[in-house]
Amino acid sequence: MIARLATTLTGIVLMIYGLIAAFSPLPLGAPLVILGLIMIAAANPAARPLILAMRRRWRWFDFLVRKAARHSPERYHETFEDTDPSTHPAPAEKDG
């Protein structure tokens, strides 16, 4: 419980810092935001569908997540696999 809370809070802090760093001349914003999102998704399985939807919608985001997955610790690999759009078919659209 405490570990999940600490991981979630650390992910939120990294996301906020990454958004602030996105406006600096150093390219640190996007990797920090992605790391923060993955940490939140690792601690809270309910956040994984949101990240899956983001990866489906934005190819550049999926590219950055795949790049981060190659260099991430082993404990986050399950999270990367659960949010991989190539292994999860897109939901069927309703004809209205």
Disulfide bonds with the S-S distance in Angstrom:
none
